[in-house]
């Protein structure tokens, strides 16, 4: 999970209504691409992310990857996209 530098509103998976995330709050992986696009995402530290979080972030950004990809490969893909 990454943190936002400004207040951010997003709809996490499973929710019906948007959730307001204050500055400094951690946001779910599925909202990171939107926060990055708005310029409110704090620096992404992919080394701290789990494989599941990396895959969720890549899926959110529409980046394809091999199902059997290693964590280091997923990190490189995400780092090059952000």
Secondary structure as UniProt FT lines:
FT   STRAND          2..4
FT   STRAND          8..10
FT   TURN            13..14
FT   STRAND          19..21
FT   TURN            23..24
FT   STRAND          26..27
FT   HELIX           29..31
FT   HELIX           32..37
FT   TURN            38..39
FT   HELIX           46..48
FT   HELIX           51..60
FT   TURN            61..62
FT   TURN            67..68
FT   HELIX           71..81
//
